[in-house]
Amino acid sequence: MTRPHLPDYVDVAIVGAGFAGIGMAIRTARRGNESFVILERENAVGGTWRDNKYPGVACDVPAHVYSFSFRPPGDWESLFAAGDQIHSYLEQAAVDEGLMPHLHLGVDVTQTRWLPDELCWAVSTSAGELRARVLVVAVGRLADPLVPPIPGRSAYPGSVFHTARWDDTAPIDGARVGVVGTGASAIQLVPQLAQRAEELVVFSRSAPYVVPRGNRQYSPVEREELRVKENADRLREELFTEADKAFGQRRGLHPDIDQIRDRALGHLHSQVADPGLRADLTPHYEIGCKRILLSDDFFPTMTRPNVTLEPSALAQFDGSRAVAASGKSFELDTVVMATGFSAARPEFATRIVGVDGERLSEHWRAGMVSYASTAISGYPNMFVLDGPNAALGHNSAIYMIETQIDYVLGALDHLNDSGTRAVEVTAAAEQAYTREIDERSASTVWLSGCSSWYLDPTSRRLTLLWPGTGRSFRERNGTFDPYHYERLWAPDSVDLPV
């Protein structure tokens, strides 16, 4: 397909073609009021589900909740969808909704800069520059793999790669393989690798809480019924409502937190008989402080004779040996880094320059802040999807993204109806919202003392998760209100785009 020509000016520039970017583009296209582009640095849509191709990749949120409510229901094969199925779902959505003429693949946004005299954003890309009245940042939280520096790596003769950069050429079958980490990706990957590797070593700095997954295939009759939107919507509502109840666990309420802790530890005890291994697989922090994982086969895999749990982090490489913090070392052919992402400090923030030349990364030097989890003071006509305090630790990210899309569309309506060229949320509103987030967070389990990617690494504030239910996020942040925004005006001498 020939890449569409990059226009000189658009009403809306959307950066990123994952769930948030595609969802924003669909809703914008359906309005028919604004010109828009989607700028994607990779050569395909899909975001997380394009990048993660490791064996066993799947979603840990039921598929009918983890999909757009405003699209026809996906024909999901099972309760939880595999990664390639979700990727195909997003690709099909882009085609069905006519987004291809607006989609610019392989175009990396190198910098965005607010132009106060023109009341628009200058968007510099690898394919040229354009102006955009409104900038929607939809790069997501899982865009940049986090690979810790390991001494000796440059001299290690084997393969080392991150789960989000899967290397199909690396030795796996009959090889000696190491996996660094026991988070959400690792517990999906480890059972797959254990069936192929001669020896598998799992480096675990901190044991996870794991509860049963309970996935199941839908019967042909069920799939036919769930192709009817009313039936799919009803199931979506049931699944969402049930999942939202879990926020009581994250608040540390009793008996909620006791029940989920007992479920997780009971799952461990029922699947791991060896007391020593069970002790190494037992977490030493309150449940929910880190992400609670879902798996039926991770614990049984850890009992296999070809699998070794190393209950400490990978510390260094010594030639072809991987040395753990405990001092134990292992001769390995391949090391897979299941070490997560730079979620709390997104790299893209270094590329956004707002009012008075301030970079967003500097604005967020003490951690991400926002108003309504979507707007940033000092960055007019810019909205961030799936950014500060816009994720959930217990329910679907897609519900949150759709809420934010509604907020942005409300802002576009305000701009169009009022004749205002640009709006900027006030610093006072951002500060008040940040205090509200901190107050809501104080009593949650996420601040109970563990180290997790939900927290900013410097300030230790909760900057990724919304400290409430999904419904409360929509009630608080689902409707644009211009009250906390200032109108911006250009000098009379400037000829603004129409």
PyMOL commands that set and color helices and strands:
alter all, ss='L'
color gray80, all
select helices_A, chain A and resi 19-31+48-51+83-96+100-102+153-155+163-165+184-194+220-226+229-244+247-250+256-271+275-280+298-302+347-351+355-357+360-363+397-418+427-441+445-447+470-477+482-484
alter helices_A, ss='H'
color red, helices_A
select strands_A, chain A and resi 9-15+36-40+103-105+109-115+120-125+128-137+159-162+176-180+199-203+210-211+293-294+307-310+314-318+321-324+329-331+334-337+352-353+382-384+422-425+485-488
alter strands_A, ss='S'
color yellow, strands_A
deselect
rebuild
show_as cartoon
